[in-house]
Amino acid sequence: MNRTLGRSGIEVSALGVGTWAMGGPWWGGDQPLGWGPADDAESVRALRRAFEMGVTLYDTADTYGCGHAETVLGEALRDVRDDVVIASKWGYTFDAGTKQATGEDASPEYLRSAVEASLRRLGTDRIDVYQLHLTNLEFPLALELRDACEELVAAGKIRWYGWSTDDPARAAFFATGEHCTVVQARLNVMEDAPAMIAVAEEHDLAVLCRSPLAMGLLARESFDLPRDDVRALAPEWMEYFVDGQPSPAFFSAREALRSSLTAGGRTLAQGALAWLWDRSPRLLPIPGCRTVAQVEENVSPLLAARTDPS
Ligand SMILES: NC(=O)c1ccc[n+]([C@@H]2O[C@H](COP(=O)([O-])OP(=O)(O)OC[C@H]3O[C@@H](n4cnc5c(N)ncnc54)[C@H](OP(=O)(O)O)[C@@H]3O)[C@@H](O)[C@H]2O)c1
């Protein structure tokens, strides 16, 4: 099952794979920003399995593991580079040596250096979709970055770009750039975003749905999280987890949805992803997967859709 990546016209699998957890640990001071230890060999196996199963869309960011996720992704898919679409992000700064987040930089100069660093780590000569990671950046600064992205398109460093933001006005603003083709937004069965979908329809964008499984809450039954998992010591922006456990409000919401999501023998995760596919043809869920087992569970409905003659 394929979908169109907004106005780019590129066909991609209806499901992508997100690589935040594959970056391994990094920190903002004492606050973990990763998802505990990553097993690089298993990450590579999971990415290869996803490709074998037909996944052609992969989302990453320079900041995940302070560059590590990009390196792992680049190595895993090097020999099939021309057959996949790689989406990465820039905007947050970090120190790869200490694995510390160091802030953010919204200057065009930083954008130009960040893209070169991502290209090196990914082992590629172009990024298919480059996304501004600074969710709430002021409009004048975003305008400069939109124009700088157009220059990077002209230079062949990136093909298309977008903004990772939950604000429909910001998504529409960035879409005034000719090669803006996505918005990345939080969207899952517990948190719909009709205004964002309307912007995507109006401006011919695809919506890369981040946290489509509510950071695992829509996939796992129990949580015993290591201390270096961002969900264990949840930062203030975290909604889904409190003290390492599902927040009561989201836990109740999930339980209320359980029977409809698991209808027909689907797993909870499969039901949550299917809801997004049904919600709008503009939506492309990018569930974070870090094991072969997770990939197989999340991707198998895509294969079923491909072979279903109805
Ligand atoms: N732009 C941004 O600011 C931003 C923010 C968030 C995410 N993202 C992107 O969106 C992607 C996905 O979002 P997300 O990582 O927040 O969360 P998510 O996709 O909602 O949840 C991913 C987590 O759920 C668990 N999981 C996945 N499939 C499973 C399965 N079949 N069975 C059991 N558990 C399963 C895994 O955690 P465990 O391995 O711990 O079980 C996995 O790491 C990220 O990887 C990243 O690429 C972007």
The ligand as an ORCA input file, in Angstrom:
! r2SCAN-3c Opt
* xyz 0 1
  N       9.509     15.949     15.205
  C       9.580     15.625     16.457
  O       9.800     16.455     17.299
  C       9.329     14.184     16.823
  C       8.890     13.877     18.115
  C       8.592     12.556     18.395
  C       8.787     11.585     17.433
  N       9.246     11.906     16.191
  C       9.430     10.884     15.143
  O       8.315     10.021     15.160
  C       8.753      8.681     15.400
  C       7.699      7.918     16.169
  O       7.274      8.607     17.324
  P       7.691      8.160     18.792
  O       9.013      7.510     18.724
  O       7.486      9.329     19.652
  O       6.660      7.135     19.287
  P       5.658      6.011     18.728
  O       5.937      5.683     17.337
  O       4.323      6.485     19.093
  O       6.053      4.789     19.674
  C       7.251      4.111     19.414
  C       7.591      3.147     20.516
  O       6.535      2.238     20.727
  C       7.045      0.965     20.989
  N       6.560      0.056     19.937
  C       6.525      0.284     18.590
  N       5.962     -0.763     17.957
  C       5.645     -1.649     18.902
  C       5.032     -2.910     18.865
  N       4.625     -3.455     17.727
  N       4.850     -3.571     20.046
  C       5.244     -3.015     21.218
  N       5.843     -1.806     21.310
  C       6.032     -1.134     20.162
  C       8.558      1.078     20.978
  O       9.001      1.388     22.293
  P       9.742      0.284     23.190
  O      10.814     -0.287     22.303
  O      10.228      0.990     24.352
  O       8.708     -0.722     23.511
  C       8.764      2.277     20.129
  O      10.012      2.912     20.334
  C      10.098      8.843     16.117
  O      10.912      7.685     16.058
  C      10.662     10.005     15.362
  O      11.201      9.567     14.115
  C       9.495     13.202     15.882
*
